[in-house]
Amino acid sequence: MLKKIGHLKVEVFKIKNRAGFAAVCFEHLTEGGTPQEACARMEKALRRSLRKENSRVSE
């Protein structure tokens, strides 16, 4: 299942041999019990990495 967060494409899939779903985007991997939870966690991960990258650039 492919979703979008902003201009980035997020792939959400069922994890084999585990309960739950995973989301992969821009060198990030997050897990959640539902596809919506995995996407919500991905949004947070992308926000953190963007903030970290922007602070590096401004130094």
Rosetta constraint file for C-alpha pairs under 8 A:
AtomPair CA 1 CA 11 HARMONIC 5.89 0.50
AtomPair CA 1 CA 12 HARMONIC 5.30 0.50
AtomPair CA 1 CA 13 HARMONIC 6.34 0.50
AtomPair CA 2 CA 9 HARMONIC 6.75 0.50
AtomPair CA 2 CA 10 HARMONIC 5.75 0.50
AtomPair CA 2 CA 11 HARMONIC 4.66 0.50
AtomPair CA 2 CA 12 HARMONIC 6.22 0.50
AtomPair CA 3 CA 9 HARMONIC 5.88 0.50
AtomPair CA 3 CA 10 HARMONIC 5.05 0.50
AtomPair CA 3 CA 11 HARMONIC 6.30 0.50
AtomPair CA 3 CA 12 HARMONIC 7.40 0.50
AtomPair CA 4 CA 8 HARMONIC 5.65 0.50
AtomPair CA 4 CA 9 HARMONIC 4.60 0.50
AtomPair CA 4 CA 10 HARMONIC 5.56 0.50
AtomPair CA 5 CA 9 HARMONIC 6.48 0.50
AtomPair CA 5 CA 10 HARMONIC 6.91 0.50
AtomPair CA 5 CA 43 HARMONIC 7.13 0.50
AtomPair CA 8 CA 25 HARMONIC 7.31 0.50
AtomPair CA 8 CA 26 HARMONIC 7.69 0.50
AtomPair CA 9 CA 25 HARMONIC 6.53 0.50
AtomPair CA 10 CA 23 HARMONIC 6.40 0.50
AtomPair CA 10 CA 24 HARMONIC 5.77 0.50
AtomPair CA 10 CA 25 HARMONIC 4.96 0.50
AtomPair CA 10 CA 39 HARMONIC 7.84 0.50
AtomPair CA 11 CA 23 HARMONIC 5.48 0.50
AtomPair CA 11 CA 24 HARMONIC 5.31 0.50
AtomPair CA 11 CA 25 HARMONIC 6.67 0.50
AtomPair CA 12 CA 21 HARMONIC 6.83 0.50
AtomPair CA 12 CA 22 HARMONIC 5.59 0.50
AtomPair CA 12 CA 23 HARMONIC 4.35 0.50
AtomPair CA 12 CA 24 HARMONIC 6.61 0.50
AtomPair CA 12 CA 35 HARMONIC 6.54 0.50
AtomPair CA 12 CA 38 HARMONIC 7.52 0.50
AtomPair CA 12 CA 39 HARMONIC 7.57 0.50
AtomPair CA 13 CA 21 HARMONIC 5.59 0.50
AtomPair CA 13 CA 22 HARMONIC 5.53 0.50
AtomPair CA 13 CA 23 HARMONIC 6.58 0.50
AtomPair CA 13 CA 35 HARMONIC 7.66 0.50
AtomPair CA 14 CA 20 HARMONIC 6.30 0.50
AtomPair CA 14 CA 21 HARMONIC 4.47 0.50
AtomPair CA 14 CA 22 HARMONIC 6.38 0.50
AtomPair CA 15 CA 19 HARMONIC 6.95 0.50
AtomPair CA 15 CA 20 HARMONIC 6.15 0.50
AtomPair CA 15 CA 21 HARMONIC 5.38 0.50
AtomPair CA 15 CA 22 HARMONIC 6.33 0.50
AtomPair CA 19 CA 33 HARMONIC 6.93 0.50
AtomPair CA 20 CA 31 HARMONIC 7.04 0.50
AtomPair CA 20 CA 32 HARMONIC 5.70 0.50
AtomPair CA 20 CA 33 HARMONIC 4.26 0.50
AtomPair CA 20 CA 34 HARMONIC 6.03 0.50
AtomPair CA 20 CA 35 HARMONIC 7.94 0.50
AtomPair CA 21 CA 31 HARMONIC 5.70 0.50
AtomPair CA 21 CA 32 HARMONIC 5.43 0.50
AtomPair CA 21 CA 33 HARMONIC 5.94 0.50
AtomPair CA 21 CA 34 HARMONIC 5.88 0.50
AtomPair CA 21 CA 35 HARMONIC 5.73 0.50
AtomPair CA 21 CA 38 HARMONIC 6.41 0.50
AtomPair CA 22 CA 29 HARMONIC 6.86 0.50
AtomPair CA 22 CA 30 HARMONIC 5.54 0.50
AtomPair CA 22 CA 31 HARMONIC 4.32 0.50
AtomPair CA 22 CA 32 HARMONIC 6.31 0.50
AtomPair CA 22 CA 35 HARMONIC 7.34 0.50
AtomPair CA 22 CA 38 HARMONIC 5.81 0.50
AtomPair CA 23 CA 28 HARMONIC 7.97 0.50
AtomPair CA 23 CA 29 HARMONIC 5.71 0.50
AtomPair CA 23 CA 30 HARMONIC 5.28 0.50
AtomPair CA 23 CA 31 HARMONIC 6.37 0.50
AtomPair CA 23 CA 35 HARMONIC 7.87 0.50
AtomPair CA 23 CA 38 HARMONIC 5.68 0.50
AtomPair CA 23 CA 39 HARMONIC 6.33 0.50
AtomPair CA 23 CA 42 HARMONIC 6.71 0.50
AtomPair CA 24 CA 28 HARMONIC 5.63 0.50
AtomPair CA 24 CA 29 HARMONIC 4.71 0.50
AtomPair CA 24 CA 30 HARMONIC 6.72 0.50
AtomPair CA 24 CA 42 HARMONIC 7.82 0.50
AtomPair CA 25 CA 29 HARMONIC 6.80 0.50
AtomPair CA 25 CA 42 HARMONIC 7.72 0.50
AtomPair CA 28 CA 42 HARMONIC 7.56 0.50
AtomPair CA 28 CA 45 HARMONIC 7.31 0.50
AtomPair CA 28 CA 46 HARMONIC 7.76 0.50
AtomPair CA 29 CA 42 HARMONIC 7.48 0.50
AtomPair CA 30 CA 38 HARMONIC 5.99 0.50
AtomPair CA 30 CA 39 HARMONIC 7.97 0.50
AtomPair CA 30 CA 41 HARMONIC 6.33 0.50
AtomPair CA 30 CA 42 HARMONIC 5.92 0.50
AtomPair CA 31 CA 37 HARMONIC 7.79 0.50
AtomPair CA 31 CA 38 HARMONIC 5.11 0.50
AtomPair CA 31 CA 41 HARMONIC 7.50 0.50
AtomPair CA 32 CA 36 HARMONIC 7.84 0.50
AtomPair CA 32 CA 37 HARMONIC 5.06 0.50
AtomPair CA 32 CA 38 HARMONIC 4.29 0.50
AtomPair CA 32 CA 41 HARMONIC 7.55 0.50
AtomPair CA 33 CA 37 HARMONIC 6.39 0.50
AtomPair CA 33 CA 38 HARMONIC 7.13 0.50
AtomPair CA 34 CA 38 HARMONIC 6.34 0.50
AtomPair CA 35 CA 39 HARMONIC 6.26 0.50
AtomPair CA 36 CA 40 HARMONIC 6.16 0.50
AtomPair CA 37 CA 41 HARMONIC 6.18 0.50
AtomPair CA 38 CA 42 HARMONIC 6.19 0.50
AtomPair CA 39 CA 43 HARMONIC 6.27 0.50
AtomPair CA 40 CA 44 HARMONIC 6.61 0.50
AtomPair CA 41 CA 45 HARMONIC 6.27 0.50
AtomPair CA 42 CA 46 HARMONIC 6.09 0.50
AtomPair CA 43 CA 47 HARMONIC 6.12 0.50
AtomPair CA 44 CA 48 HARMONIC 6.20 0.50
AtomPair CA 45 CA 49 HARMONIC 6.30 0.50
AtomPair CA 46 CA 50 HARMONIC 6.05 0.50
AtomPair CA 47 CA 51 HARMONIC 6.14 0.50
AtomPair CA 48 CA 52 HARMONIC 6.14 0.50
AtomPair CA 49 CA 53 HARMONIC 6.04 0.50
AtomPair CA 50 CA 54 HARMONIC 6.10 0.50
AtomPair CA 51 CA 55 HARMONIC 6.23 0.50
AtomPair CA 52 CA 56 HARMONIC 6.37 0.50
AtomPair CA 53 CA 57 HARMONIC 6.38 0.50
AtomPair CA 54 CA 58 HARMONIC 6.35 0.50
AtomPair CA 55 CA 59 HARMONIC 6.56 0.50
